[in-house]
Amino acid sequence: MDRQSTGDVARWAAKLRELRSAAGNPSFRAMAGRSGRISHTTLFEAVSGSRFPSWETTREFVRVCGGDEPEWRAMWERARTGPPETGSTGLLRRLLEGSVSLAVGGVTATIAVSLGRAGATPGDAPGPLIAGDASDFLGDVTIPDGSRVRANSRFVKVWSLENAGSVAWRNRYLQAQHAPGGLVPARVPIGDTDPGDRVMISVPVLAPSTPGTFWSGWKMVDESGRSFFASYRPVYFFVTVI
């Protein structure tokens, strides 16, 4: 089991940002084009600090930024596994991982532990809230990812989505996964959209007052806040505040 903490993930993301900066801060779309194997969304997530990236993602990131692959592989392994754990904490983690060996009265026994959702197999992902429902992201209409905006400026982010399923969209919204005070609304309406039709969704944004990268993710919900596509990645935007 990987043992990286939230702090470990943040530190690894910072290392990747430093590598990208040393390479001249290429756009994530440009990086994805150079790689030919990984999307700009996945590359961005690697530096966002939301989760620890796989080695495949890290390898492509390092390659397109001109890093030393063997050196980064060694660093990735250390960051992924974390320091060895002993005592009750280490025992708990090994139990959660799936097995642990215990010695009792000179006899060693291996106990296997299986954890998962009822009625699910490992790796299963929940489907849409409504059978036959589906959504396709078509693209950014305004403010491409990585756009530079001035601190405290206002802009409107617009996405284009397609109803790719067999269920009509009625009374739906995009809800912010994180809505820092006053910078974005908590939710915005999605116009009624029949199967096969496309819709443009607008979000008014106030840029933060301090320079840096500003990221905002959104998921489709109903009036009570239930997510229609819980297992889908959110649509998002990110800008560079200057």
SVG drawing of the C-alpha trace seen along z (x, -y; Angstrom):
<svg xmlns="http://www.w3.org/2000/svg" viewBox="-36 -43 55 66">
<polyline fill="none" stroke="black" stroke-width="0.4" points="0.0,0.0 1.3,-3.5 1.8,-5.5 2.2,-9.0 0.5,-11.7 -1.2,-14.8 2.1,-16.6 4.0,-14.1 1.6,-14.6 2.0,-18.4 5.8,-18.2 5.9,-15.9 3.6,-18.2 6.0,-21.1 8.9,-19.1 7.1,-18.6 6.2,-22.3 9.9,-23.2 10.9,-20.8 8.3,-22.4 9.5,-25.9 13.1,-24.9 11.9,-23.7 10.4,-27.2 6.8,-26.5 5.4,-24.9 1.6,-24.7 0.1,-21.4 -1.4,-21.1 2.0,-21.5 3.4,-18.9 0.7,-16.5 1.4,-17.0 5.1,-16.3 4.3,-13.2 1.6,-11.8 0.7,-9.3 -1.0,-11.4 -3.6,-14.1 -3.1,-17.7 -5.7,-17.1 -3.7,-14.3 -0.5,-16.3 -2.1,-19.2 -3.5,-17.0 0.0,-15.8 1.0,-19.3 -2.3,-20.2 -1.5,-18.2 -4.9,-16.5 -3.5,-13.0 -0.1,-11.2 0.5,-10.6 1.3,-7.2 4.8,-6.5 3.5,-6.5 2.2,-10.0 5.4,-11.1 7.6,-9.5 5.9,-11.4 6.1,-14.6 9.8,-14.1 10.5,-13.2 8.8,-16.2 10.5,-18.5 14.0,-17.1 14.5,-15.5 16.7,-12.5 14.3,-9.5 16.3,-7.1 16.9,-9.8 13.2,-10.7 12.1,-7.1 14.2,-6.6 12.7,-9.8 9.2,-8.7 9.6,-5.3 10.8,-7.0 7.9,-9.4 5.4,-6.7 6.2,-4.3 7.2,-6.8 9.3,-5.8 9.0,-2.3 6.4,-2.0 6.5,0.1 4.3,0.8 0.6,0.7 0.4,-1.8 2.5,0.4 0.4,3.4 -2.9,1.6 -1.6,0.6 -0.5,4.1 -3.9,5.4 -5.6,2.9 -3.2,3.8 -4.5,7.4 -2.4,9.6 -0.2,9.8 1.8,12.5 1.4,13.1 3.5,15.4 1.5,17.0 3.0,19.8 5.8,20.4 3.3,20.9 3.2,18.3 -0.1,17.6 -0.9,15.3 -4.2,13.6 -5.8,12.3 -8.1,9.3 -10.4,8.3 -12.0,4.9 -14.4,3.4 -17.9,2.1 -20.8,4.5 -21.7,6.0 -18.6,4.6 -15.3,6.0 -12.0,4.1 -11.6,1.5 -15.3,1.1 -16.5,-2.5 -20.1,-3.7 -22.1,-4.4 -24.2,-7.4 -27.0,-8.3 -29.6,-7.5 -29.1,-4.6 -28.5,-5.7 -27.2,-9.1 -23.9,-10.4 -22.0,-13.6 -19.2,-14.5 -16.9,-17.5 -16.5,-19.3 -14.1,-22.0 -13.3,-25.5 -15.3,-28.2 -13.5,-31.0 -10.4,-31.4 -8.3,-28.4 -6.5,-26.6 -3.4,-28.4 -4.6,-31.8 -3.1,-34.8 -5.5,-37.0 -4.9,-40.0 -5.5,-39.8 -9.0,-41.0 -10.2,-41.0 -13.5,-39.5 -14.0,-37.1 -16.6,-34.5 -15.5,-30.9 -17.6,-29.0 -17.5,-25.3 -19.3,-23.3 -20.9,-19.9 -22.9,-17.4 -25.7,-15.3 -24.2,-12.0 -26.8,-9.7 -30.5,-8.9 -31.8,-10.9 -33.0,-14.5 -31.2,-17.0 -33.7,-19.0 -33.2,-21.2 -29.5,-20.4 -26.6,-22.5 -22.8,-22.6 -21.7,-22.7 -18.3,-24.0 -16.3,-21.3 -14.6,-24.1 -16.0,-27.6 -13.6,-30.0 -15.4,-33.0 -16.8,-35.2 -14.5,-34.0 -17.0,-31.7 -20.7,-31.0 -21.6,-27.8 -23.5,-26.5 -24.6,-27.6 -27.6,-26.4 -27.4,-24.1 -30.0,-24.8 -32.4,-22.1 -30.6,-19.8 -32.1,-16.9 -30.1,-13.7 -27.6,-14.6 -27.8,-18.3 -25.0,-20.6 -25.1,-23.2 -22.8,-26.1 -22.4,-26.7 -21.1,-30.0 -19.4,-30.7 -18.6,-34.2 -15.3,-34.4 -13.4,-36.9 -9.7,-36.3 -7.9,-36.0 -6.0,-39.0 -2.7,-37.2 -0.6,-35.9 -0.4,-32.2 -2.4,-29.3 -6.1,-29.3 -8.0,-26.0 -11.7,-25.4 -13.5,-22.0 -17.3,-21.5 -19.7,-18.5 -23.2,-18.1 -25.8,-17.9 -29.6,-17.9 -31.5,-20.5 -30.6,-18.6 -26.9,-18.4 -26.8,-14.8 -24.0,-14.1 -25.1,-12.7 -21.7,-11.4 -19.9,-10.8 -17.1,-8.8 -16.4,-11.2 -13.6,-13.7 -14.9,-17.3 -14.9,-19.9 -12.5,-22.6 -10.6,-25.7 -7.2,-26.9 -5.7,-30.3 -2.4,-32.0 -3.1,-35.1 -0.6,-37.9"/>
</svg>
